[in-house]
């Protein structure tokens, strides 16, 4: 799992612990971040860890307008389990 996938999992797990919901909105800062985070979110979606709420996660092309640079998603139950496992492994290092 790469650092972008881990970061998306971490953000959603943090929201879940604070608010009881893993729904997360993440604003990317530039087109490079948008590309890497969109790819990470799509990977998590394909592995049934993430439910996309923004079209850019599953789209075959991405825009770089400000509205397109926001990723909205939530974790599935399995995604929450994976996020907790990844965090535990990172803490053990």
GIZI-V79318 format. One record per pair of residues at least 12 apart in sequence whose ideal C-beta (glycine too) atoms are under 10 Angstrom apart, sorted by the first residue. I is the first residue (numbers start at 1). J is the second residue. D is the distance in Angstrom with one decimal. If there is no record, write none. Layout:
BEGIN
i:I j:J d:D
i:I j:J d:D
END
This chain:
BEGIN
i:1 j:40 d:8.9
i:1 j:43 d:8.7
i:1 j:44 d:9.1
i:1 j:47 d:9.8
i:1 j:49 d:9.9
i:1 j:82 d:8.4
i:1 j:86 d:6.5
i:1 j:89 d:9.6
i:2 j:36 d:8.3
i:2 j:39 d:8.9
i:2 j:40 d:6.6
i:2 j:43 d:8.4
i:3 j:36 d:8.9
i:3 j:40 d:8.6
i:4 j:33 d:8.5
i:4 j:35 d:9.7
i:4 j:36 d:4.9
i:4 j:37 d:5.4
i:4 j:38 d:9.2
i:4 j:39 d:7.3
i:4 j:40 d:3.7
i:4 j:41 d:8.4
i:4 j:43 d:8.8
i:4 j:44 d:9.6
i:5 j:36 d:9.7
i:5 j:37 d:9.1
i:5 j:39 d:8.9
i:5 j:40 d:4.3
i:5 j:41 d:8.2
i:5 j:43 d:6.1
i:5 j:44 d:5.9
i:5 j:47 d:9.3
i:5 j:49 d:8.6
i:5 j:50 d:9.3
i:5 j:82 d:9.4
i:5 j:83 d:10.0
i:5 j:86 d:8.5
i:6 j:40 d:8.5
i:6 j:82 d:9.9
i:6 j:83 d:8.6
i:6 j:86 d:5.7
i:6 j:87 d:8.6
i:6 j:89 d:9.8
i:6 j:90 d:7.5
i:7 j:26 d:8.4
i:7 j:36 d:9.7
i:7 j:37 d:7.8
i:7 j:40 d:7.7
i:8 j:24 d:7.5
i:8 j:26 d:6.9
i:8 j:37 d:6.7
i:8 j:40 d:5.7
i:8 j:41 d:5.9
i:8 j:43 d:9.5
i:8 j:44 d:6.4
i:8 j:49 d:9.1
i:8 j:50 d:7.3
i:8 j:71 d:7.7
i:8 j:73 d:7.2
i:8 j:75 d:8.8
i:8 j:79 d:9.4
i:8 j:83 d:8.8
i:9 j:22 d:9.3
i:9 j:24 d:9.7
i:9 j:40 d:9.2
i:9 j:44 d:7.3
i:9 j:49 d:7.4
i:9 j:50 d:8.5
i:9 j:75 d:7.1
i:9 j:79 d:7.0
i:9 j:80 d:8.7
i:9 j:82 d:6.5
i:9 j:83 d:3.9
i:9 j:84 d:8.9
i:9 j:85 d:9.4
i:9 j:86 d:5.8
i:9 j:87 d:7.8
i:10 j:24 d:9.8
i:10 j:83 d:6.9
i:10 j:86 d:7.7
i:10 j:87 d:6.7
i:10 j:90 d:8.6
i:11 j:24 d:5.1
i:11 j:25 d:9.2
i:11 j:26 d:6.0
i:11 j:71 d:9.6
i:11 j:73 d:9.3
i:11 j:75 d:9.8
i:11 j:83 d:9.2
i:12 j:24 d:4.5
i:12 j:26 d:9.0
i:12 j:44 d:9.4
i:12 j:49 d:9.4
i:12 j:50 d:7.9
i:12 j:73 d:7.1
i:12 j:74 d:6.6
i:12 j:75 d:4.6
i:12 j:79 d:7.2
i:12 j:80 d:7.7
i:12 j:83 d:6.3
i:13 j:75 d:7.4
i:13 j:79 d:9.0
i:13 j:80 d:6.8
i:13 j:82 d:9.4
i:13 j:83 d:4.0
i:13 j:84 d:6.6
i:13 j:86 d:8.6
i:13 j:87 d:6.4
i:14 j:83 d:9.2
i:14 j:87 d:9.4
i:15 j:74 d:8.6
i:15 j:75 d:9.1
i:16 j:74 d:8.8
i:16 j:75 d:7.2
i:16 j:79 d:9.9
i:16 j:80 d:6.4
i:16 j:83 d:8.0
i:16 j:84 d:9.4
i:17 j:84 d:9.8
i:21 j:74 d:7.0
i:21 j:75 d:9.7
i:22 j:50 d:9.1
i:22 j:51 d:8.9
i:22 j:73 d:8.4
i:22 j:74 d:4.7
i:22 j:75 d:4.1
i:22 j:76 d:8.6
i:22 j:77 d:9.5
i:22 j:79 d:7.3
i:22 j:80 d:6.1
i:22 j:83 d:8.0
i:23 j:51 d:8.9
i:23 j:53 d:7.2
i:23 j:72 d:7.5
i:23 j:73 d:7.6
i:23 j:74 d:4.3
i:23 j:75 d:8.8
i:24 j:50 d:9.5
i:24 j:53 d:9.0
i:24 j:71 d:7.9
i:24 j:72 d:7.3
i:24 j:73 d:5.9
i:24 j:74 d:6.7
i:24 j:75 d:8.2
i:25 j:53 d:8.4
i:25 j:54 d:8.4
i:25 j:70 d:6.0
i:25 j:71 d:7.2
i:25 j:72 d:5.0
i:25 j:73 d:8.4
i:26 j:41 d:8.7
i:26 j:54 d:9.5
i:26 j:69 d:9.5
i:26 j:70 d:7.2
i:26 j:71 d:4.6
i:26 j:72 d:7.9
i:26 j:73 d:7.9
i:27 j:66 d:8.8
i:27 j:69 d:6.4
i:27 j:70 d:5.3
i:27 j:71 d:7.9
i:28 j:56 d:9.5
i:28 j:62 d:9.9
i:28 j:64 d:9.4
i:28 j:68 d:9.2
i:28 j:69 d:4.7
i:28 j:70 d:7.6
i:28 j:71 d:6.7
i:29 j:69 d:7.9
i:30 j:64 d:8.3
i:30 j:69 d:8.1
i:31 j:62 d:8.4
i:31 j:63 d:9.5
i:31 j:64 d:4.6
i:31 j:68 d:9.7
i:31 j:69 d:8.0
i:33 j:69 d:8.0
i:33 j:71 d:9.7
i:34 j:56 d:7.6
i:34 j:62 d:6.1
i:34 j:63 d:8.8
i:34 j:64 d:6.6
i:34 j:68 d:7.4
i:34 j:69 d:5.2
i:34 j:70 d:9.3
i:34 j:71 d:8.1
i:35 j:62 d:7.0
i:35 j:64 d:9.3
i:37 j:56 d:9.5
i:37 j:57 d:9.1
i:37 j:69 d:9.3
i:37 j:71 d:5.9
i:38 j:52 d:9.9
i:38 j:54 d:9.3
i:38 j:56 d:5.7
i:38 j:57 d:6.2
i:38 j:58 d:9.2
i:38 j:59 d:8.1
i:38 j:62 d:5.6
i:38 j:68 d:9.6
i:38 j:69 d:9.5
i:38 j:71 d:6.9
i:39 j:57 d:9.6
i:39 j:62 d:9.6
i:40 j:57 d:9.5
i:40 j:71 d:9.2
i:41 j:54 d:8.7
i:41 j:56 d:8.5
i:41 j:57 d:4.5
i:41 j:58 d:8.6
i:41 j:71 d:5.8
i:41 j:72 d:9.6
i:41 j:73 d:5.9
i:42 j:56 d:9.4
i:42 j:57 d:5.7
i:42 j:58 d:6.4
i:42 j:59 d:8.9
i:44 j:57 d:8.8
i:44 j:73 d:7.9
i:44 j:75 d:8.1
i:44 j:76 d:9.1
i:44 j:79 d:6.6
i:44 j:82 d:8.5
i:44 j:83 d:9.7
i:45 j:57 d:6.1
i:45 j:58 d:6.4
i:45 j:73 d:7.9
i:45 j:76 d:9.4
i:45 j:79 d:9.4
i:46 j:58 d:9.1
i:47 j:76 d:9.6
i:47 j:78 d:8.4
i:47 j:79 d:8.5
i:47 j:82 d:8.4
i:48 j:76 d:5.9
i:48 j:77 d:9.7
i:48 j:78 d:5.9
i:48 j:79 d:7.6
i:48 j:82 d:9.8
i:49 j:73 d:9.7
i:49 j:75 d:6.3
i:49 j:76 d:5.9
i:49 j:77 d:9.6
i:49 j:78 d:5.9
i:49 j:79 d:3.4
i:49 j:80 d:8.6
i:49 j:81 d:8.8
i:49 j:82 d:5.4
i:49 j:83 d:8.0
i:50 j:71 d:9.9
i:50 j:73 d:5.1
i:50 j:74 d:7.3
i:50 j:75 d:6.0
i:50 j:76 d:6.8
i:50 j:78 d:9.6
i:50 j:79 d:5.5
i:50 j:82 d:9.7
i:50 j:83 d:10.0
i:51 j:72 d:9.8
i:51 j:73 d:6.4
i:51 j:74 d:5.1
i:51 j:75 d:7.4
i:51 j:76 d:6.1
i:51 j:79 d:8.2
i:52 j:71 d:8.3
i:52 j:72 d:7.5
i:52 j:73 d:5.4
i:52 j:74 d:8.8
i:53 j:70 d:10.0
i:53 j:71 d:8.7
i:53 j:72 d:3.9
i:53 j:73 d:5.7
i:53 j:74 d:6.7
i:54 j:67 d:9.4
i:54 j:68 d:8.5
i:54 j:69 d:9.8
i:54 j:70 d:6.3
i:54 j:71 d:5.7
i:54 j:72 d:4.1
i:54 j:73 d:7.1
i:55 j:68 d:8.6
i:55 j:72 d:9.4
i:56 j:68 d:5.6
i:56 j:69 d:8.1
i:56 j:70 d:8.1
i:56 j:71 d:6.8
i:56 j:72 d:9.0
i:57 j:71 d:6.4
i:57 j:72 d:8.2
i:57 j:73 d:6.4
END
